[in-house]
Amino acid sequence: MTELMILAAIFAATLIVVFGIILYVQQRRDISRNIGATTSRRQAFDGDIDKILGTGNEQIRYYLDVVQNDSPNSLRMRLVRAGFFSKRALVNFNVIRGVTAAIVFLLAQAALSVSMPQFSTAVLSIFSMTVACVIFILASAFLEHLGKRRSREFRKLFPDFMDLLLVCADAGLSINASIDRVTREFLLTTPDFGIQLSIINLEIRAGRPLHEALKNFSKRIGVEEANTLAVLFRQSEELGSSVSKTLRVFAREMRQMRLIRAEEKANALPVKMLFPMALFMFPVNLVIVLVPILMIILRMMLSLGPS
C-alpha cells in the first residue's frame, strides 16, 4: 500500500512538472508571436503614419478646406464630424440618401396599392412620397447620430491621451514631441482619434500656438476638456509654470471626472430601470396574483347554481 502511494505521488509530481513546463513554453511562444506581430505591424504602418503626419495628406487638406469655407451646420461639416474625410463623401451620401428614398417610395407604392386598392393612384403616391421624405430626413438624423457617437468615443479616449502625454513629458520630451509621439500611438490603435491629433501637429508646424491648436481640436471633437487643456497651456506659457505639473494635475482631475461620471450613471440607473420594470413586471405580477383568486371566485359561482 505504501509503495502504491509513493508511485502515485511520483506520477502526480511528474505530471505537474510536465504540465508546468508545457504551459511555460506555450506562454513564451505566445509572447514571442505577439511581439513579432506588433513589430511587423508597426513597421508596416510607419510609412502610412509618416504620410498622415505629412503636409500632403489629402484628408486633412480636405478637412481644413471644409473648416475655412463651410458653416458649422453645413452638410460637409457634419460629414467631417461623423468621420468622413473623403472628397467624395458628400456625393456618396447624397447618392445613398436619394437611392434609399427612391427604393422606399417604390416599395411603399407597391405595398399600399396591394393593401389599399380602394384609394386612387394620386393618394397612394402622396402617402409613398411622405414615407420617402421621412426616410430622407432620417438619413440626416443618422448622420448627426454618428457625429455624437464619435464625440462620446473621443471623450472616453481623452483621459488616455492625457496619461500618455504625461508619460512622454515626464520622460523628458517637449510638449510638441510628446504630442507627436502620442499621435503615432493612437494612429496605430484608434485611427479616427489619431487623425484629429495629427491635425494638431500640422497646425503647430505651420506656426499656430499650441493653445489655439488645442482649442480647434476641442471644436472638432466636441470635448470641452480639450478646451480646458488649451486654457491651462496658455496660462502655463504666460505664467512660466511647469508643463509637467500642469499635465499631472489635469490628468488627475480627468481620472476623477471619469469616476464621477461612472458614479452618476450608476446612481441614475435605478431611476431609469423603474419605468421598464413597472411596464413589464407589474402586469405579470398582477396576473399571477389575480388569476388564482378569479378562478376560485368562478368555481364558487358555478357551485352556487340550483341543485
C-alpha positions in Angstrom: 0.0 0.0 0.0 2.9 2.3 0.9 4.7 1.6 -2.4 1.5 2.3 -4.3 1.1 5.7 -2.6 4.7 6.5 -3.4 4.3 5.6 -7.0 1.1 7.7 -7.2 2.8 10.7 -5.6 5.7 10.4 -8.1 3.3 10.1 -11.0 1.4 13.2 -9.8 4.6 15.2 -9.3 5.9 14.3 -12.8 2.5 15.2 -14.3 2.5 18.6 -12.6 6.1 19.3 -13.7 5.5 18.3 -17.3 2.3 20.4 -17.4 4.1 23.4 -15.9 6.9 23.1 -18.5 4.4 22.9 -21.4 2.5 25.8 -20.1 5.7 27.9 -19.7 6.8 27.1 -23.2 3.4 27.9 -24.7 3.3 31.3 -22.9 6.7 32.2 -24.1 5.8 31.2 -27.6 2.6 33.3 -27.5 4.5 36.3 -26.1 7.1 36.0 -28.9 4.4 35.7 -31.5 2.6 38.8 -30.2 5.8 40.8 -30.0 6.7 39.8 -33.6 3.2 40.7 -34.8 3.3 44.1 -33.1 6.8 44.8 -34.5 5.8 43.9 -38.1 2.6 45.8 -37.8 4.5 48.9 -36.6 7.0 48.7 -39.4 4.2 48.3 -41.9 2.4 51.3 -40.5 5.4 53.6 -40.2 5.2 54.7 -43.8 1.4 55.3 -43.5 1.9 57.3 -40.3 4.5 59.5 -42.0 2.1 60.1 -44.9 -0.7 61.1 -42.4 1.6 63.4 -40.5 3.0 65.0 -43.6 1.7 68.1 -45.3 0.4 66.2 -48.4 -2.4 64.4 -46.5 -5.5 64.8 -48.7 -7.9 64.0 -45.9 -6.5 66.7 -43.6 -6.3 69.1 -46.5 -10.0 68.5 -47.3 -10.9 69.0 -43.7 -9.1 72.4 -43.5 -10.8 73.4 -46.7 -14.2 72.5 -45.2 -13.5 74.4 -41.9 -12.4 77.5 -43.8 -15.2 77.7 -46.4 -18.3 76.0 -44.9 -20.5 76.9 -42.0 -20.6 74.7 -38.8 -24.1 73.3 -39.8 -23.3 72.6 -43.4 -23.6 69.0 -44.8 -19.9 68.7 -45.5 -19.0 69.8 -41.9 -21.5 67.3 -40.5 -19.9 64.6 -42.6 -16.5 65.5 -41.3 -17.7 65.4 -37.7 -19.1 62.0 -38.4 -15.7 60.8 -39.6 -15.9 61.0 -43.4 -12.9 63.0 -44.6 -13.0 61.9 -48.3 -13.8 64.4 -51.0 -16.4 62.0 -52.4 -18.2 61.8 -49.1 -20.7 64.4 -50.0 -21.5 62.8 -53.3 -21.7 59.4 -51.9 -24.0 60.5 -49.1 -26.4 62.3 -51.4 -26.5 59.3 -53.8 -27.1 56.8 -51.0 -29.8 59.0 -49.5 -31.5 59.6 -52.8 -31.4 55.9 -53.8 -32.7 54.8 -50.5 -35.6 57.3 -50.6 -36.5 56.1 -54.2 -36.4 52.5 -53.2 -38.6 53.2 -50.2 -41.0 55.2 -52.4 -41.4 52.3 -54.8 -41.8 49.7 -52.1 -44.4 51.8 -50.3 -46.3 52.4 -53.6 -46.4 48.7 -54.3 -47.4 47.8 -50.7 -50.1 50.4 -50.5 -51.6 49.6 -53.9 -52.0 45.9 -52.8 -53.2 46.6 -49.3 -55.5 49.6 -50.1 -56.8 49.2 -53.6 -59.8 51.5 -52.9 -57.7 54.6 -52.9 -56.6 56.4 -56.1 -53.1 56.4 -57.5 -52.6 60.0 -56.6 -53.4 59.4 -53.0 -51.2 56.4 -52.8 -48.4 58.4 -54.4 -48.7 61.1 -51.8 -48.5 58.6 -49.0 -45.5 56.9 -50.6 -43.8 60.3 -51.1 -44.4 61.2 -47.5 -42.7 57.9 -46.4 -39.8 58.6 -48.7 -39.4 62.1 -47.3 -39.3 60.8 -43.8 -36.5 58.3 -44.8 -34.7 61.2 -46.5 -34.8 63.2 -43.3 -33.8 60.2 -41.1 -30.6 59.9 -43.1 -29.5 63.3 -41.9 -30.6 62.4 -38.4 -28.5 59.2 -38.6 -25.5 61.3 -39.7 -26.0 63.5 -36.6 -26.1 60.4 -34.5 -22.8 59.2 -35.9 -21.2 62.6 -35.1 -22.5 62.5 -31.5 -21.3 58.9 -31.1 -17.8 59.8 -32.2 -17.8 62.7 -29.7 -18.7 60.3 -26.9 -15.9 57.9 -28.0 -13.4 60.8 -28.1 -14.5 61.9 -24.7 -13.7 58.4 -23.4 -10.3 58.4 -25.1 -9.2 61.8 -23.9 -8.1 60.7 -20.4 -5.9 58.1 -22.0 -4.5 60.8 -24.3 -3.7 62.8 -21.2 -2.0 59.9 -19.4 0.2 59.1 -22.4 1.1 62.8 -22.8 2.1 63.0 -19.2 4.3 59.9 -19.5 6.1 61.4 -22.5 6.6 64.7 -20.8 8.0 63.0 -17.7 10.4 61.1 -19.9 12.0 64.4 -21.0 10.2 65.1 -24.3 9.0 68.5 -25.1 5.2 69.1 -25.3 5.3 69.2 -29.1 7.4 66.0 -29.3 5.1 64.4 -26.8 2.0 65.1 -28.9 3.7 63.8 -32.0 4.7 60.5 -30.1 1.2 60.1 -28.7 -0.3 60.8 -32.1 1.7 57.9 -33.6 0.4 55.5 -30.9 -3.2 56.5 -31.5 -2.9 56.2 -35.3 -2.0 52.5 -34.7 -4.8 51.8 -32.2 -7.6 54.4 -32.9 -7.1 56.0 -36.3 -10.0 58.4 -36.0 -8.7 60.0 -32.9 -5.1 59.8 -34.3 -6.1 61.8 -37.3 -7.6 64.5 -35.1 -4.3 64.6 -33.2 -2.3 64.8 -36.4 -4.2 68.0 -37.3 -2.8 69.5 -34.1 0.7 68.5 -35.2 0.3 70.1 -38.6 -1.1 73.3 -37.1 1.8 73.6 -34.7 4.3 73.0 -37.6 2.5 75.8 -39.5 3.2 78.2 -36.7 -0.1 78.2 -34.8 0.3 78.3 -30.9 -0.4 75.2 -29.0 -3.4 76.6 -27.1 -5.1 77.7 -30.3 -4.5 74.3 -31.9 -6.0 72.6 -28.8 -8.9 74.9 -28.9 -9.6 74.0 -32.6 -9.2 70.3 -31.5 -11.9 70.8 -28.9 -14.3 72.3 -31.5 -13.6 69.4 -33.9 -14.2 66.5 -31.5 -16.8 68.3 -29.3 -15.0 67.6 -26.0 -14.9 70.5 -23.5 -12.0 69.1 -21.6 -9.7 69.8 -24.6 -10.7 73.5 -24.4 -9.9 73.4 -20.7 -6.5 71.9 -21.5 -5.9 74.7 -24.0 -6.6 77.3 -21.4 -4.2 75.6 -19.0 -1.4 75.5 -21.5 -1.9 79.2 -22.3 -1.8 80.1 -18.6 1.3 77.9 -18.2 3.0 79.7 -21.0 2.1 83.2 -19.7 3.0 82.4 -16.0 6.0 80.3 -16.8 4.9 77.3 -14.7 5.9 73.7 -15.3 4.1 71.9 -18.1 4.6 68.5 -16.4 2.9 69.7 -13.2 0.0 71.2 -15.2 -0.4 67.9 -17.1 -0.2 65.9 -13.9 -2.9 67.9 -12.1 -5.2 67.9 -15.1 -4.7 64.2 -15.7 -5.7 63.5 -12.1 -8.8 65.7 -12.5 -9.7 63.8 -15.7 -9.5 60.5 -13.9 -11.6 61.9 -11.1 -14.1 63.2 -13.6 -14.3 59.8 -15.2 -15.1 58.2 -11.9 -17.7 60.9 -11.1 -19.4 60.2 -14.5 -19.4 56.5 -13.8 -20.9 57.0 -10.4 -23.5 59.4 -11.9 -24.6 56.8 -14.4 -24.7 54.1 -11.7 -26.9 56.3 -9.5 -29.2 57.2 -12.3 -29.6 53.5 -13.3 -32.3 52.6 -10.7 -34.5 55.5 -11.8 -34.1 54.5 -15.4 -35.0 50.9 -14.6 -38.1 51.9 -12.7 -40.3 52.5 -15.7 -39.4 49.4 -17.7 -39.8 47.2 -14.6 -43.2 48.8 -13.9 -44.2 48.4 -17.5 -43.2 44.7 -17.9 -43.2 43.2 -14.5 -46.2 44.8 -12.8 -48.8 43.4 -15.3 -47.2 39.9 -14.9 -47.3 40.1 -11.1 -50.9 41.4 -11.3 -51.9 38.4 -13.4 -50.1 36.0 -11.1 -51.9 37.4 -8.0 -55.4 37.8 -9.5 -55.8 34.7 -11.7 -55.9 32.2 -8.8 -58.4 34.4 -7.0 -60.6 34.8 -10.1 -60.5 31.0 -10.6 -61.7 30.4 -7.0 -64.5 33.0 -7.4 -65.6 31.5 -10.7 -65.6 28.0 -9.2 -67.7 29.3 -6.2 -70.2 31.0 -8.5 -70.5 27.8 -10.6 -71.2 25.8 -7.4 -73.9 28.2 -6.3 -76.2 27.1 -9.1 -79.6 25.4 -8.4 -79.2 21.7 -7.3 
